[in-house]
């Protein structure tokens, strides 16, 4: 008997302290996502047991909500297959089909698109960046990836490829894959998108490079997070931009500081769901402030959503793009953190009126992306392996994160301040004054311990030294020993 594919759980917010009962909150959440068009007819919804686990509540409110949605025709049950969004929704249900018209009415005018020449400084390979093992950043748990399933999918598409997969030059990528990405993003990240807005790219770095070529020209001011992602900085430096460092705190980028420093900046680059490297989540107030600034200034927001699948102390956070009704956000995502880095598959969700400009740049860059992995990953997602893998890895990384935090507190006490433990595959620690994170990192690398210093993430003088500690590829039982090595190298 064939396995029933796992359904991706949509973002449904529940508040135990709210006046509305839990089953009504779940009902309202599903209905809202259906009205928005994020959940589409024929799409499978999670089982009541799975959703109850995701929301960390009793199964009874979920069953009550599902019963009401079935009774009102929003859901339909298919014997032996599960529960689905109804193919015959009520006539009173109105999906926002007039959104494009509303956007045109709100649009302040034409949007100029720039092209420029790129100039890059030489890239120096840091001693701490090439290692394998404890604390190395961006390393997932490779041994837990279902390679047997993956290899069978690769074999399937290698032996019997579709004609469109071996002779297709669409610069956006495989339509089948883009449709699978849209289904995932609409459900799990509340992203507004259709397949024709999605461009498949070779990881988030290429996404940044293409975005910079389309949106920016030499001399443009660009807000970047301080501290922030170094490789993003390189892409924008290559565009000849004037980088404007904007500080972050526990609520993410301080938008008021950006407005004060460069009110007419051409764009802002942000990691709102899990700020890199300090790990904060941008608050709702800051998100609205950033979107309002972009609309009033005629500027762009580049949202890098690099590892939002992994949240440990709260449900997944909706994307910034999902709040944007003025098409000012370019949304970037990647499969490198979720699956494995050498897959080199990412995507850009592009505002409607910029798609042709992105296609023009992509066509000049590498014509179109390779299709084999796209075809295999399409099936990996549609057959439920992707949702299942994310669920398993979320539990595993939560365990490893907890072990790392416990070991740091046990061996260092208050000496190290820990940041960003709520999500992702890394956390940050800041050091007491008097320590040089670069010196310690070089010394540790010579002994096979890969400590990524925090200070290079600052464009200006760093406030404090520290380390970005990856925990994805280190078993929980090995954390105490690894933290002990960190302590040894700090003591010299």
C-alpha atoms as one frame of an Amber mdcrd trajectory, in Angstrom:
protein
   0.000   0.000   0.000   1.429   3.378  -1.022   2.256   5.848   1.725   0.083
   8.953   1.978   2.208  12.057   1.358   2.863  14.317   4.325   1.093  17.694
   4.090   2.906  20.911   5.001   1.364  22.577   8.024   0.203  26.157   7.301
   0.965  29.022   9.659  -1.933  28.964  12.112  -1.469  31.190  15.161  -3.122
  30.073  18.398  -3.224  31.999  21.671  -4.334  30.118  24.763  -5.058  33.422
  26.537  -7.296  34.781  23.781 -11.054  35.175  24.255 -11.819  32.956  21.244
 -11.573  29.210  21.895  -8.754  27.276  20.223 -10.999  25.506  17.711 -12.354
  28.900  16.516  -8.802  30.267  16.147  -7.827  27.231  14.046 -10.998  27.541
  11.946 -10.398  31.261  11.362  -6.753  30.625  10.512  -7.547  28.063   7.802
 -10.369  30.134   6.354  -8.146  33.228   6.164  -5.403  31.324   4.333  -7.997
  29.945   1.886  -9.396  33.452   1.268  -5.879  34.792   0.696  -5.236  32.049
  -1.820  -2.342  30.559   0.142  -4.251  27.272   0.443  -5.606  26.146  -2.929
  -8.387  23.726  -4.003  -7.174  20.144  -3.990  -4.287  20.820  -1.620  -3.918
  18.264   1.174  -4.058  19.552   4.764  -2.220  17.956   7.697  -3.931  15.247
   9.716  -5.522  16.446  12.953  -2.866  14.565  14.914   0.004  16.184  12.992
  -1.417  19.706  13.331  -2.043  19.221  17.052   1.618  18.248  17.472   2.761
  21.249  15.409   0.646  23.635  17.517   1.497  21.851  20.784  -2.175  21.589
  21.770  -4.740  18.870  22.375  -6.153  17.118  19.322  -9.769  17.908  20.316
  -9.774  21.615  19.193  -8.251  20.569  15.862 -10.924  17.903  15.333 -13.665
  20.430  16.146 -12.220  22.993  13.713 -11.858  20.371  10.956 -15.444  19.228
  11.511 -16.717  22.797  11.069 -14.590  23.365   7.946 -15.875  20.087   6.484
 -19.463  20.997   7.302 -19.179  24.413   5.653 -17.546  23.044   2.517 -14.044
  24.461   2.913 -12.595  20.983   3.428 -13.472  17.680   1.812 -12.545  14.195
   3.015 -11.297  11.563   0.584 -11.462   7.986   1.820  -8.007   6.497   2.268
  -6.253   9.711   1.222  -6.963  12.299   3.920  -8.474  15.778   4.080  -8.143
  18.366   1.314  -9.119  21.936   0.503 -12.442  21.570  -1.287 -12.508  21.611
  -5.075 -15.936  23.281  -4.849 -15.538  26.169  -2.430 -18.567  28.202  -1.326
 -19.628  30.913  -3.781 -19.312  33.521  -1.031 -15.593  32.826  -0.772 -13.744
  35.625  -2.553 -10.043  35.230  -3.207  -8.306  38.571  -3.695  -8.314  38.479
  -7.501  -8.362  42.264  -7.715  -4.998  42.558  -5.974  -3.200  43.524  -9.178
  -5.711  46.346  -9.789  -5.306  47.578  -6.215  -1.550  47.575  -6.609  -1.748
  49.594  -9.811  -3.984  52.138  -8.085  -1.527  52.417  -5.184   1.582  52.511
  -7.365   3.213  55.958  -7.083   4.740  55.793 -10.529   7.240  54.039 -12.801
  10.060  52.073 -11.207  13.463  52.680 -12.770  15.666  49.591 -13.123  19.433
  49.953 -13.206  22.246  47.883 -14.686  25.878  48.248 -13.772  29.376  46.824
 -14.052  30.651  44.660 -11.176  34.000  45.190  -9.461  35.039  42.702  -6.790
  37.986  42.808  -4.421  39.990  39.555  -4.100  38.421  36.984  -1.800  40.664
  35.878   1.047  39.972  32.401   2.412  39.821  32.530   6.193  41.546  29.829
   8.255  38.343  28.932  10.061  36.042  28.622   7.044  37.143  25.357   5.454
  36.838  22.852   8.251  34.501  19.990   8.949  33.130  19.327  12.405  31.978
  21.015  15.605  30.845  24.650  15.298  31.423  24.980  11.539  28.585  27.144
  10.250  26.070  26.080   7.555  26.676  22.325   7.975  23.426  20.336   8.247
  23.180  16.819   9.672  24.291  15.070   6.510  23.958  11.588   8.023  20.225
  12.147   8.610  19.365  13.074   5.035  17.296  10.341   3.250  19.864   9.671
   0.542  18.229   6.350  -0.413  15.022   8.181  -1.317  16.959  10.966  -3.030
  19.057   8.553  -5.113  15.938   6.683  -6.261  14.400   9.964  -7.448  17.599
  10.937  -9.272  17.661   7.483 -10.907  14.000   7.787 -11.884  14.552  11.065
 -13.718  17.884   9.993 -15.213  16.429   6.823 -16.747  13.155   8.296 -17.932
  13.479  12.078 -18.237  10.674  14.218 -19.561  11.451  15.895 -22.869  10.947
  19.352 -21.346  13.518  18.514 -18.677  16.289  17.687 -21.162  15.493  20.332
 -23.753  14.174  23.417 -22.030  15.652  26.883 -21.935  13.261  28.699 -19.606
  15.489  31.063 -17.584  13.023  30.858 -14.685  13.549  27.101 -14.311  11.299
  24.037 -14.350   7.634  24.992 -14.149   6.886  21.812 -12.194   9.505  22.731
  -9.616   8.365  26.351  -9.421   4.805  25.184  -8.807   6.017  22.933  -5.960
   7.973  25.844  -4.478   4.884  28.064  -4.614   2.736  25.476  -2.860   5.321
  25.237  -0.105   5.885  28.990   0.264   2.197  29.924   0.248   1.467  27.348
   2.933   4.528  27.375   5.196   5.762  30.952   4.778   2.571  32.879   3.797
   4.353  34.195   0.682   2.227  35.706  -2.094   3.456  34.034  -5.279   2.601
  32.266  -8.499   4.978  30.059 -10.544   5.638  32.771 -13.136   7.106  34.983
 -10.362   9.604  32.351  -9.177  13.128  32.098 -10.560  15.230  29.031  -9.721
  18.839  29.964  -8.978  22.091  28.355  -7.906  21.666  29.147  -4.213  20.988
  32.386  -2.394  24.326  33.923  -3.410  23.349  33.933  -7.076  19.968  35.314
  -6.048  21.718  38.240  -4.364  23.960  38.837  -7.368  21.027  38.879  -9.814
  19.008  41.143  -7.520  21.928  43.554  -7.236  22.326  43.689 -11.024  18.644
  44.444 -11.544  17.947  46.877  -8.719  21.177  48.754  -8.025  23.666  50.997
  -9.726  26.976  52.467  -8.556  26.576  55.050  -5.828  23.171  53.858  -4.608
  22.815  53.752  -0.842  21.888  50.332   0.508  20.899  49.503   4.077  22.595
  46.397   5.462  22.281  44.846   8.909  25.097  45.557  11.359  26.384  42.934
  12.051  25.313  41.089   8.921  26.000  38.436   6.305  29.453  38.952   4.767
  28.778  37.242   1.413  25.717  39.418   0.848  27.940  42.411   1.493  30.298
  41.231  -1.261  27.487  40.999  -3.802  26.407  44.549  -3.057  29.958  45.874
  -2.974  30.353  44.421  -6.470  27.418  46.556  -7.536  29.355  49.647  -6.461
  26.813  50.504  -3.763  27.361  52.745  -0.788  26.739  50.342   2.081  24.921
  51.899   5.026  25.280  49.771   8.190  22.071  49.809  10.241  22.293  48.385
  13.786  20.135  45.478  14.946  18.752  44.683  18.393  16.427  42.036  19.815
  13.666  43.263  17.440  15.795  43.139  14.299  16.990  46.020  12.137  16.425
  49.425  13.769  14.514  51.012  10.894  14.515  54.495  12.424  18.335  54.427
  12.417  18.325  53.533   8.712  15.940  56.381   7.912  18.158  58.771   9.829
  21.333  57.638   8.041  20.002  57.260   4.488  16.288  58.119   4.101  16.326
  57.674   0.309  18.390  54.480   0.158  17.733  52.469  -2.975  17.152  49.224
  -1.054  17.453  47.427   2.268  18.851  43.928   2.750  17.360  42.106   5.753
  17.113  38.647   7.331  13.909  39.258   9.330  12.940  35.712  10.325  16.345
  34.828  11.824  18.828  37.682  11.711  22.295  36.623  10.626  24.380  36.303
  12.743  22.761  37.375  16.054  19.554  35.422  15.547  16.843  37.964  16.465
  13.410  37.967  14.812  12.159  41.264  13.408   9.123  42.423  15.363   5.768
  43.103  13.710   6.140  46.837  14.367   9.556  46.982  12.706   8.276  44.991
   9.730   5.452  47.439   9.104   7.804  50.384   9.594  10.213  48.924   7.015
   7.442  48.255   4.498   6.023  51.757   4.941   9.473  53.256   4.410  10.004
  51.270   1.204   6.633  52.346  -0.178   7.051  56.031   0.651  10.692  56.206
  -0.496  10.144  54.140  -3.657  12.789  51.703  -2.410  13.186  47.930  -2.412
  13.515  45.328   0.330  15.593  42.212  -0.286  14.390  39.558   2.185  16.806
  36.668   2.733  14.833  33.838   4.354  17.750  31.420   4.593  16.744  28.989
   7.391  13.249  29.901   8.575  12.120  26.247   8.607  13.774  25.674  11.966
  12.115  27.394  14.913  12.289  25.734  18.319  10.339  27.849  20.796   7.497
  29.174  18.645   5.657  28.312  15.409   7.238  29.457  12.101   7.137  33.217
  11.520   5.360  34.551   8.432   7.531  36.091   5.767   7.953  39.842   5.428
   6.915  39.460   1.777   3.553  38.077   2.891   2.789  41.415   4.563   3.752
  43.460   1.499   0.793  44.585  -0.624   2.823  47.098  -2.636   5.228  44.656
  -4.341   8.372  46.151  -2.819   9.903  42.925  -1.486  12.206  40.572  -3.382
  12.069  37.277  -1.480  15.056  34.891  -1.504  15.137  31.319  -0.208  17.437
  28.310  -0.463  17.412  24.531  -0.087  21.093  24.438   0.908  20.431  24.645
   4.651  17.455  22.270   4.618  18.963  19.577   2.369  22.699  19.923   1.636
  24.860  22.845   0.415  26.271  21.294  -2.772  22.741  20.912  -4.139  23.025
  24.618  -5.057  19.322  25.244  -5.486  17.578  28.396  -4.357  14.840  30.686
  -5.605  13.741  34.291  -5.932  10.110  35.420  -5.691   9.987  38.483  -7.922
   7.397  41.300  -8.012   5.267  41.010 -11.147   6.584  44.122 -12.866  10.228
  43.108 -12.410  10.081  39.560 -13.754  11.196  40.507 -17.277  14.161  42.475
 -15.904  15.298  39.529 -13.788  14.907  37.212 -16.783  17.057  39.520 -18.917
  19.892  39.445 -16.385  19.566  35.686 -15.882  19.694  35.052 -19.624  22.938
  37.000 -19.857  24.419  35.207 -16.842  23.922  31.460 -17.474  20.805  31.205
 -19.733  18.885  28.746 -17.531  19.435  26.455 -14.514  20.183  22.713 -14.736
  17.001  20.669 -14.612  17.803  17.191 -13.207  17.892  18.184  -9.537  14.839
  20.385 -10.020  12.853  17.427 -11.331  14.000  15.167  -8.490  13.343  17.813
  -5.829   9.858  18.432  -7.269   8.973  14.800  -6.546  10.777  14.944  -3.194
   8.432  17.774  -2.205   5.217  16.491  -3.779   5.576  12.968  -2.354   5.915
  14.294   1.195   9.610  13.551   1.804  10.448  17.238   2.171   7.847  17.966
   4.869   8.821  14.776   6.708  12.534  15.647   6.589  11.956  19.172   7.915
   9.886  17.820  10.803  12.589  15.318  11.761  15.416  17.832  11.470  13.544
  20.399  13.553  13.450  17.913  16.439  17.095  16.910  15.947  18.419  20.477
  15.759  16.358  21.464  18.785  18.074  18.672  20.744  21.528  19.732  19.547
  20.844  23.391  20.216  19.715  22.586  23.758  22.850  20.500  24.372  25.086
  23.336  23.131  23.378  25.992  25.270  23.541  23.747  28.356  27.246  22.999
  27.798  28.134  26.689  27.349  26.295  27.710  30.505  27.766  24.822  32.479
  31.383  25.438  31.424  31.404  29.238  31.062  28.632  30.478  33.338  27.898
  34.177  32.695  31.289  34.687  31.019  29.775  34.165  27.553  26.523  35.866
  26.511  24.385  33.671  24.240  22.303  35.126  21.380  19.748  33.741  18.931
  18.794  30.356  20.373  15.185  30.391  19.136  15.792  29.241  15.569  18.151
  28.151  12.830  21.304  26.020  12.812  23.643  28.370  14.646  23.767  30.662
  17.642  26.144  33.465  18.588  28.136  34.126  21.749  29.828  37.383  22.687
  33.082  37.464  24.642  34.198  39.560  27.615  36.478  42.497  26.776  40.119
  41.653  26.228  39.588  38.701  23.887  40.246  38.731  20.112  37.864  36.401
  18.304  40.054  36.346  15.165  43.165  35.333  17.074  41.336  32.579  18.929
  39.733  31.348  15.687  43.087  31.100  13.874  44.624  29.296  16.829  41.686
  26.878  17.077  41.670  26.164  13.311  45.270  24.954  13.526  43.998  22.310
  15.979  40.923  21.345  13.937  38.266  23.370  15.730  36.329  25.684  13.430
  35.254  28.819  15.269  33.728  31.531  13.096  34.578  34.932  14.621  31.767
  37.454  14.954  33.799  40.610  14.337  34.147  40.158  10.510  30.343  40.366
  10.305  30.598  44.089  11.144  31.234  46.639   8.434  32.366  49.231  10.978
  34.234  48.681  14.253  32.566  45.771  16.100  30.840  46.435  19.411  32.103
  43.163  20.853  34.058  40.130  19.715  32.429  36.727  19.721  31.749  33.565
  17.745  29.057  32.170  15.443  28.678  28.550  16.513  27.036  26.080  14.153
  25.446  23.037  15.784  23.664  21.292  12.891  26.282  18.614  12.261  27.391
  17.925  15.855  25.597  15.202  17.868  24.266  16.300  21.254  26.535  13.888
  23.147  29.624  15.512  21.584  28.728  19.070  22.605  30.388  19.050  26.074
  33.721  17.983  24.592  33.509  20.571  21.788  32.670  23.369  24.258  35.594
  22.194  26.407  37.888  22.650  23.379  36.484  26.161  22.904  37.352  26.975
  26.505  40.867  25.573  26.092  41.557  27.752  23.058  40.142  30.844  24.749
  42.548  30.324  27.626  45.404  30.058  25.121
